[in-house]
Amino acid sequence: MQARTETLIAAGSLLLLVGVATALGSRGNREAEEDPRPSSFLAGPYGARGLAEALERMGLRVRRFRQGFRRLEVDTTSGSRSAFVLLDPTEPLRALEVERLRAWNDSSRGDELVLAGPSADNVMRCYGYTVDWRDLDSIQIRAPRGSATGAWPRVAGVLASATETVVDSSRKEDVGLTGCAVPAMLRTDTLLTTTTGRVVALRLVRQEGGAVLAVSDPALFRNRTLRETPAGPFVLGLFAGRYTRVLFEEAHHGFEEGGSLAGAAFDWSRRSPWGWAMWQLAVVGVLALLAGAIRFGPVRRVLVRKRRSPLEHVRALATALAAARGHDVAIAAIVEGLRRRLQPAGQRSRGDWRPWLTHLGQHVQSPRAREAVATLVTLARPGQSPAGVLKAANAVEDLWQELRP
């Protein structure tokens, strides 16, 4: 197989793999308008970017938290209070992560957890409440006193008292947790209810310090709700004047802290069957390359072909002319070479060289040049001998030395 064919096959295979990887990667991407994740990075109707930007304009320090909970630190700035917002995480929280959130909330600085949605239920259970979620049945919210008039959003879940506070039983043996004890509460403030009296949002104030804001449905924090319903001022009022810093948890929405492109591609290849297929093709290609690199049979001798030097070419031409008695041809070639060297650059010599030589003899001035021209005119007659070729070469050399610029 030729090298060009192998290059085309390799380039075509690479383009095919890139196309397959692009198609597979874009298949899992959601359109911005249809992405249901309540993330502060998403500006679609179901995202929560509007809440984050509104809090920033109100003077609060907003941060998208994209790291693990082990890097969650308490703000030691004087007079600072933080809120950690966990809006219906797309990926479930493990028991160790729940324990770290509780440890962060145990601080006596008054930091607060904001929990919303059924996916945050395993954290709410540690504070005595759970989410009663109803996928097909939405409930109308009762507008609180002093709120703007208008249609308030409907929710698909309400808060209920938790009867079991065990978290993530699949992780008990791994982290040594058997459950979480509900801390003592100083007071419980009901913030929002349905028209039937069920609790939608409440704030739990702990005796040791800190608080928890529990909301049954993350729909209250979405962009569409803040823009199209009177719930926007109510939601902003939950944060304004209470905190100086707000952290939106984004790692469990798929926006974890990014690494390198090579690392992401390697991680995808380990999880996807298409990635395993590409690894197998790569192994087969390496084995084929190794098999092609092994030489079978004896080493072939290479024929060394030496190129002739210019002197050897001249000598061979002279021998051929001598054998063919082409002395007149040799003299003509010598004079034609002188003619080409004396003409201006870019101008080609045309016609017979004998009239040109006669014309040249009429314009030369030095005696040596006139003698050389006369010799060449004499040797231009047919039937010259090998000695005539040598005389012609010497005469051309003398004439060139006299006429060269």
C-alpha positions in Angstrom: 0.0 0.0 0.0 1.4 3.4 -1.0 2.1 6.1 1.6 -0.5 8.5 0.1 -3.2 5.8 0.4 -2.3 5.0 4.0 -2.5 8.8 4.9 -5.9 9.1 3.3 -7.2 6.1 5.2 -5.8 7.4 8.5 -7.3 10.9 7.9 -10.7 9.4 7.0 -10.7 7.2 10.1 -9.9 10.2 12.3 -12.7 12.3 10.8 -15.1 9.4 11.3 -14.2 9.1 14.9 -14.5 12.8 15.5 -17.9 12.8 13.9 -19.1 9.9 16.0 -17.8 11.5 19.2 -19.5 14.9 18.3 -22.8 13.2 17.5 -22.7 11.2 20.8 -21.7 14.3 22.8 -24.4 16.5 21.3 -27.0 13.8 21.8 -26.8 14.2 25.6 -26.9 18.0 25.5 -30.2 19.6 26.3 -31.5 22.7 24.5 -31.4 25.8 26.7 -35.1 26.2 26.5 -35.8 22.6 27.5 -33.2 22.1 30.2 -35.1 21.3 33.4 -32.2 21.8 35.8 -32.7 24.8 38.3 -29.1 25.9 37.8 -27.8 29.5 38.2 -25.9 29.0 35.0 -29.0 28.4 32.8 -31.0 31.4 31.4 -33.9 29.3 30.1 -37.4 29.3 31.7 -36.5 26.4 34.1 -33.1 27.8 35.2 -32.3 30.0 38.1 -29.9 32.5 36.6 -32.3 35.3 37.1 -32.3 34.8 40.9 -28.5 34.8 41.0 -28.2 38.0 38.9 -30.9 39.7 40.9 -29.1 39.0 44.2 -25.9 40.4 42.7 -27.6 43.6 41.8 -29.0 43.8 45.3 -25.4 43.9 46.6 -25.0 40.3 47.7 -21.9 38.3 46.9 -23.0 35.4 44.7 -20.8 32.5 44.0 -21.3 29.4 41.9 -20.0 26.5 44.1 -18.6 23.8 41.7 -16.3 21.9 44.1 -16.8 19.0 46.5 -18.4 19.7 49.9 -15.1 19.0 51.6 -14.0 22.4 50.3 -17.0 24.2 51.7 -15.6 26.7 54.2 -17.2 29.2 56.6 -16.8 32.8 55.8 -14.9 34.4 58.7 -15.5 38.0 57.6 -16.9 40.1 60.4 -20.7 40.4 60.2 -20.9 37.9 57.3 -23.7 35.4 56.9 -23.9 32.9 54.1 -26.6 30.9 52.5 -25.9 27.6 50.7 -28.6 27.1 48.1 -29.3 23.5 47.0 -32.0 23.6 44.4 -33.3 20.1 43.5 -29.9 18.6 42.6 -29.9 16.5 39.4 -27.4 14.0 40.9 -28.3 12.5 44.3 -26.3 13.4 47.4 -24.3 10.8 49.2 -24.4 10.3 53.0 -21.0 11.8 53.5 -22.0 14.9 51.5 -25.1 15.3 53.7 -22.9 15.0 56.8 -20.6 17.7 55.5 -23.6 20.0 54.8 -24.8 19.5 58.4 -21.4 20.2 59.8 -21.3 23.5 57.8 -24.7 24.4 59.1 -23.6 23.6 62.7 -21.5 26.8 62.8 -22.6 29.4 65.3 -22.3 32.2 62.7 -25.9 32.0 61.6 -25.2 30.4 58.2 -28.3 28.9 56.5 -29.1 26.1 54.2 -31.7 26.7 51.5 -33.1 23.3 50.4 -35.7 22.9 47.6 -37.1 20.0 45.7 -37.5 16.3 46.2 -33.9 15.6 45.4 -32.9 17.5 48.5 -35.2 15.3 50.6 -32.3 13.3 52.2 -31.0 16.5 53.7 -34.4 17.7 54.8 -35.0 14.5 56.7 -32.1 15.4 58.9 -34.1 18.4 60.1 -37.4 16.5 60.5 -39.2 17.2 57.2 -39.7 15.5 53.9 -41.2 16.3 50.5 -44.6 14.8 49.6 -44.2 14.9 45.9 -47.1 14.5 43.5 -45.9 14.3 39.9 -49.3 14.6 38.2 -51.1 16.8 40.7 -50.3 20.5 41.1 -51.4 22.5 44.1 -52.2 26.2 44.1 -50.2 28.4 46.5 -52.0 30.9 48.8 -50.6 34.4 48.3 -49.0 35.7 51.5 -50.2 38.9 53.1 -48.9 42.0 51.6 -47.9 40.4 48.4 -48.7 41.6 44.9 -51.9 40.5 43.4 -51.9 38.0 40.6 -51.8 34.3 39.9 -49.2 32.6 42.0 -47.4 29.5 40.7 -48.6 26.0 41.3 -46.4 23.5 43.0 -46.2 19.7 42.7 -45.2 18.9 46.3 -45.6 20.0 49.9 -43.6 19.5 53.1 -44.5 16.9 55.6 -43.1 15.6 58.9 -40.5 12.9 58.4 -41.1 9.6 60.1 -37.6 8.2 59.4 -34.4 10.2 59.4 -32.0 7.6 58.0 -30.0 9.0 55.1 -28.7 7.0 52.1 -28.8 3.5 53.5 -26.7 2.3 50.6 -23.7 4.2 52.1 -24.0 3.1 55.7 -21.2 0.7 55.8 -18.9 2.9 53.6 -18.9 5.9 55.8 -20.1 4.5 59.1 -23.4 6.5 59.3 -26.5 4.8 60.6 -28.7 7.9 60.6 -28.9 11.6 61.5 -30.5 13.0 64.6 -32.8 15.9 64.2 -31.4 18.9 66.0 -33.4 20.9 68.5 -35.2 23.8 66.9 -35.7 27.2 68.5 -38.7 28.0 66.3 -40.3 27.0 63.1 -41.7 29.8 60.8 -44.2 28.9 58.1 -43.5 31.2 55.1 -45.8 29.8 52.4 -48.7 27.5 52.3 -51.2 26.1 49.7 -54.9 27.1 49.5 -55.6 23.9 51.5 -53.3 24.7 54.3 -50.4 22.4 53.4 -46.8 23.8 54.0 -44.8 24.8 51.0 -41.9 26.8 52.6 -40.7 27.1 56.2 -37.7 28.4 58.0 -36.2 26.2 60.8 -34.1 28.2 63.4 -31.8 26.0 65.4 -31.0 26.5 69.1 -27.2 26.0 68.4 -27.3 28.6 65.7 -27.9 28.5 62.0 -31.1 27.9 60.1 -32.6 25.9 57.3 -35.0 27.2 54.7 -37.0 24.3 53.3 -39.1 24.6 50.1 -41.1 21.8 48.7 -40.8 22.7 45.0 -37.9 24.5 43.2 -40.4 26.1 40.8 -40.4 29.1 43.1 -36.8 29.9 42.2 -37.0 29.4 38.4 -36.6 32.2 35.9 -40.1 31.9 34.5 -41.7 32.1 38.0 -39.6 35.2 38.9 -40.5 36.9 35.7 -44.2 36.0 35.1 -45.7 35.7 38.7 -45.8 37.9 41.8 -43.6 35.4 43.6 -40.5 37.2 42.5 -40.4 39.9 45.3 -41.3 37.2 47.8 -38.4 35.0 46.8 -35.9 37.9 46.8 -37.2 38.9 50.2 -36.1 35.5 51.5 -32.5 36.5 50.9 -32.4 40.3 51.0 -31.3 41.7 54.4 -30.4 38.3 55.8 -27.2 37.3 54.0 -24.1 38.9 52.6 -23.0 35.9 50.6 -25.0 33.3 48.6 -23.5 30.1 47.3 -25.4 28.2 44.5 -24.5 24.5 44.5 -23.7 23.6 40.8 -21.6 20.4 41.0 -24.7 18.2 41.4 -26.3 19.9 38.3 -23.4 18.7 36.1 -21.4 21.9 36.3 -18.6 20.6 38.5 -15.2 22.2 38.3 -13.8 21.5 34.9 -10.6 19.6 34.1 -8.6 19.1 31.0 -10.1 18.0 27.6 -8.0 14.9 27.7 -9.3 13.9 31.1 -12.9 14.5 30.0 -12.4 12.4 26.9 -10.7 9.6 28.9 -13.5 9.6 31.5 -16.1 9.5 28.7 -14.3 6.6 27.0 -14.5 4.6 30.2 -18.2 5.1 30.7 -19.5 4.8 27.1 -19.6 1.6 25.0 -18.5 3.7 22.0 -15.5 4.7 24.0 -14.6 1.0 24.7 -15.0 0.3 21.0 -12.6 3.1 20.2 -10.1 1.7 22.7 -10.3 -1.7 21.1 -9.8 -0.3 17.6 -6.7 1.6 19.0 -5.3 -1.7 20.4 -5.9 -3.5 17.1 -4.2 -0.6 15.3 -1.1 -0.8 17.6 -0.9 -4.6 17.2 -1.1 -4.2 13.4 1.6 -1.6 13.5 3.9 -3.8 15.6 3.2 -6.7 13.3 4.1 -4.6 10.2 7.3 -3.4 11.8 8.8 -6.9 12.2 10.9 -7.9 9.2 10.5 -11.5 7.9 13.2 -13.0 5.7 16.8 -12.0 4.9 17.8 -8.4 4.3 17.7 -7.3 0.7 20.7 -5.8 -0.8 20.2 -2.3 -2.2 21.7 -1.5 -5.6 23.9 1.5 -5.3 23.6 3.7 -8.4 26.2 6.4 -8.7 25.5 9.5 -10.7 28.0 10.7 -13.3 29.9 13.9 -12.8 29.6 16.8 -15.4 33.2 15.9 -16.5 32.2 12.4 -17.2 29.2 13.6 -19.3 31.5 15.8 -21.3 34.0 13.0 -21.8 31.3 10.6 -22.9 29.9 13.2 -25.4 33.4 13.8 -26.8 33.9 10.1 -27.3 30.5 9.7 -29.0 31.3 12.6 -31.4 34.7 11.2 -32.1 33.3 7.8 -33.0 30.7 9.4 -35.3 33.3 11.8 -36.8 31.1 14.7 -35.7 33.9 17.3 -35.3 31.9 19.8 -37.2 29.0 19.4 -34.8 31.3 19.9 -31.9 32.8 23.1 -33.3 29.2 24.4 -34.0 28.2 23.6 -30.4 31.2 25.4 -29.0 30.5 28.5 -31.0 26.8 28.4 -30.1 27.8 28.3 -26.4 29.8 31.5 -26.9 26.9 33.1 -28.7 24.5 32.4 -25.8 27.0 33.8 -23.2 27.5 37.0 -25.1 23.8 37.8 -25.7 21.8 39.8 -23.2 19.9 38.0 -20.5 16.5 36.7 -21.6 17.3 37.0 -25.3 17.4 33.7 -27.3 19.8 33.0 -30.1 18.1 32.4 -33.5 19.4 31.5 -37.0 22.7 30.2 -38.2 25.8 31.1 -36.1 28.1 31.7 -39.1 26.6 35.2 -40.1 26.7 36.1 -36.4 30.4 35.2 -36.2 31.2 37.3 -39.4 29.3 40.2 -37.9 31.2 39.8 -34.6 34.5 39.9 -36.4 33.7 43.4 -37.9 33.2 44.9 -34.4 36.0 43.5 -32.3 38.9 45.9 -31.6 41.8 43.9 -30.1 44.1 42.0 -32.3 43.7 38.9 -30.2 40.0 39.0 -30.6 40.2 39.5 -34.4 42.6 36.5 -34.6 40.3 34.3 -32.6 37.3 35.2 -34.9 39.4 34.5 -38.0 40.3 31.1 -36.6 36.7 30.3 -35.9 35.6 31.4 -39.4 38.3 29.1 -40.9 37.2 26.2 -38.7 33.5 26.7 -39.8 34.3 24.9 -43.0 33.2 21.2 -43.2 35.5 18.3 -42.7 37.5 19.4 -39.7 39.8 17.0 -37.8 40.0 16.4 -34.0 42.8 19.0 -33.8 40.3 21.6 -35.3 37.9 21.0 -32.3 40.8 21.8 -29.9 41.7 25.0 -31.9 38.0 26.0 -31.8 37.8 25.6 -28.0 41.0 27.7 -27.5 39.8 30.4 -29.9 36.4 30.6 -28.1 38.2 30.9 -24.7 40.4 33.7 -26.0 37.5 35.6 -27.6 35.5 35.3 -24.3 38.3 36.7 -22.3 38.6 39.7 -24.6 34.8 40.4 -24.9 33.4 39.5 -21.4 32.2 42.6 -19.5 
